[in-house]
Amino acid sequence: MGAGRRPKAAYRLLDNDALDWREVLEVHTERTVERMQGHRFVLCIQDTTELDFTSQPGIAGLGRLSYEAQHGLYVHPTLAVTPEGVALGVLDAWMWARGPKEVPQVKESTRWVEGYEIVADLAETVSDTRLVYVADREGDLRALIDAAARRGTPADWLIRSQHTATPWRERSCGTGWRGANRWGGGVYLVGGAGSPGPPRAANPVPGSR
């Protein structure tokens, strides 16, 4: 297929009402997992971004964004990256539209906990690769840390702290460990399996600033 035809074919595919974005992501995720092979460590980085379609009011299914006058969607992907900064692909994604304020909304913090669970599920199938779940301050949730502890922490976690970190002994959790290191101008909470003591010294994650 010629170079000019490929974009047209992609547009036709994306314009097909029968296409579900989750099906496209599923295939991409399979290839991402294949690219993870041979890497000793892979960072699984989560964050949320806004897709602002305010200038295109004809699109159906949009919701309010951080400003009431803006409309669009929220996307919360899990990006697999090597410690050297090479992007391997997307492992998972939440995508949703917020409804009117007076209408009950989905509990958005769930995306962080489910994100860790998905990374943990994958960690149990890729024994030769150590996965590290990475989240921003919004992911500093007790529910996430408890979920990791219940499972024996199959995937390590690194979370930028939203609150003032208390001493490790006060915040230890079950089978793993939890502590605080100061990197890149912030406090990061760290947890992993098989480490009964305080967190080991570590270098900052590339791009953590």
C-alpha positions in Angstrom: 0.0 0.0 0.0 1.4 3.4 -1.0 2.3 6.0 1.6 -0.6 8.2 0.6 -3.1 5.4 0.9 -2.1 4.4 4.5 -3.5 7.6 6.2 -6.7 7.3 4.2 -7.1 3.7 5.2 -6.5 4.6 8.9 -9.1 7.4 8.7 -11.7 5.0 7.2 -11.0 2.5 10.0 -11.3 5.1 12.7 -14.5 6.5 11.1 -16.1 3.1 11.3 -18.9 3.1 13.9 -18.4 -0.6 14.6 -14.8 0.1 15.8 -14.3 0.1 19.5 -11.1 1.9 20.7 -10.6 -0.8 23.3 -10.1 -3.3 20.6 -7.4 -1.2 19.0 -5.7 -0.7 22.4 -5.9 -4.5 23.1 -3.8 -5.3 20.0 -1.4 -2.4 20.8 -1.0 -3.7 24.4 -0.1 -7.2 23.1 2.7 -5.7 21.0 3.8 -3.5 24.0 4.2 -6.6 26.2 6.2 -8.2 23.4 8.6 -5.2 23.4 9.0 -5.5 27.1 10.8 -8.8 26.7 14.5 -8.6 27.4 14.2 -5.6 29.7 15.1 -6.2 33.3 13.0 -3.2 34.5 10.0 -1.4 33.0 8.4 1.7 34.4 4.6 1.7 34.1 3.7 5.4 34.3 0.2 6.7 34.8 -1.2 10.2 34.5 -4.3 11.9 33.3 -4.7 14.4 30.4 -7.6 16.4 28.9 -8.6 16.1 25.3 -10.1 19.6 24.7 -12.7 19.6 21.9 -14.3 23.0 22.9 -13.7 24.3 19.3 -15.6 21.4 17.9 -19.1 21.5 19.5 -20.6 19.0 17.0 -18.9 16.0 18.7 -21.3 13.9 20.7 -20.5 12.4 24.1 -18.2 15.1 25.4 -18.3 16.3 29.0 -17.1 19.3 31.1 -13.3 19.7 31.7 -11.5 21.5 34.5 -13.2 24.7 33.4 -16.9 24.7 32.9 -16.7 26.4 29.5 -14.4 23.7 28.1 -15.7 20.4 26.8 -13.9 17.2 25.9 -12.7 13.9 27.4 -10.3 12.7 30.0 -7.7 10.0 29.2 -5.7 8.1 31.8 -3.1 5.9 30.1 -0.4 3.6 31.5 2.8 4.1 29.5 5.5 1.4 29.6 8.9 3.1 29.5 12.5 1.7 30.1 14.6 3.4 32.8 16.6 4.9 29.9 13.5 6.7 28.7 12.5 4.5 25.7 8.7 4.3 25.3 7.5 0.7 24.7 3.8 1.4 24.3 0.5 1.8 26.2 -0.6 -1.0 28.6 -4.0 0.3 29.6 -6.2 3.4 29.5 -9.2 4.9 31.1 -11.3 7.3 29.0 -14.3 9.1 30.2 -16.5 12.2 30.0 -17.7 14.0 33.1 -21.4 14.7 33.3 -23.2 17.7 34.8 -22.3 18.4 38.4 -25.7 17.6 39.7 -25.5 14.1 38.2 -23.7 11.3 40.3 -20.3 10.7 38.7 -18.0 7.7 38.5 -15.4 7.6 41.3 -12.5 8.8 39.4 -9.9 7.8 41.9 -10.7 4.2 41.0 -8.5 4.6 37.9 -5.3 4.7 40.0 -6.2 1.5 41.9 -7.4 -0.4 38.8 -4.2 0.8 37.1 -2.0 -0.8 39.7 -4.1 -4.0 39.6 -3.6 -4.3 35.8 0.1 -3.7 36.2 0.2 -6.3 39.0 -1.7 -8.8 36.8 0.9 -8.3 34.1 3.8 -8.6 36.5 2.7 -12.1 37.4 3.1 -13.2 33.8 6.4 -11.5 32.9 8.7 -13.1 35.5 11.9 -11.9 33.8 10.9 -8.3 33.9 10.4 -6.2 37.1 7.5 -3.7 36.7 7.5 -0.5 38.7 4.1 1.4 38.8 4.7 5.2 38.8 2.0 7.7 39.8 1.7 11.4 40.5 0.3 12.9 43.7 -3.3 12.1 42.8 -2.3 8.4 43.1 -1.3 8.8 46.8 -4.2 6.6 47.9 -4.4 4.2 50.8 -6.7 2.0 48.8 -3.9 1.6 46.2 -1.2 0.7 48.7 -3.5 -1.7 50.6 -4.4 -3.4 47.2 -0.6 -3.9 46.6 -0.1 -5.3 50.1 -2.9 -7.7 49.8 -1.4 -9.2 46.6 2.1 -9.3 48.0 3.2 -6.4 45.8 3.8 -8.3 42.5 4.7 -4.9 40.9 6.7 -2.3 42.8 5.2 1.2 43.2 6.6 4.7 43.2 4.2 7.5 44.0 4.8 11.3 44.3 3.4 12.1 47.8 0.4 14.3 48.1 0.7 14.7 51.8 3.5 15.1 54.3 5.3 11.8 54.6 5.3 10.2 58.0 8.2 8.0 59.2 8.4 4.6 57.6 7.6 2.6 60.7 4.2 4.4 61.0 3.3 3.7 57.4 4.7 0.1 56.9 2.2 -2.1 55.2 2.2 -5.9 55.4 4.4 -7.8 53.0 6.1 -4.8 51.4 7.7 -1.6 52.6 6.9 2.0 52.3 9.1 5.1 52.8 9.9 8.5 51.5 12.8 9.7 49.3 13.2 13.3 48.1 13.8 13.5 44.4 13.3 16.3 41.9 11.9 18.7 44.4 9.2 16.3 45.7 8.7 13.5 48.2 8.2 10.1 46.6 6.6 7.1 48.4 8.1 3.8 47.4 6.9 0.2 47.9 8.1 -3.2 46.9 8.0 -6.9 47.8 10.6 -8.7 49.8 12.1 -5.7 51.5 11.3 -5.8 55.3 13.4 -2.7 56.1 13.3 1.0 55.1 13.6 1.8 51.4 17.0 1.5 49.8 18.8 4.4 48.4 17.8 4.9 44.7 18.5 7.3 41.9 15.7 9.6 40.6 13.6 8.2 37.8 14.5 9.9 34.5 12.1 12.7 33.8 10.6 12.7 37.3 10.9 16.4 37.6 
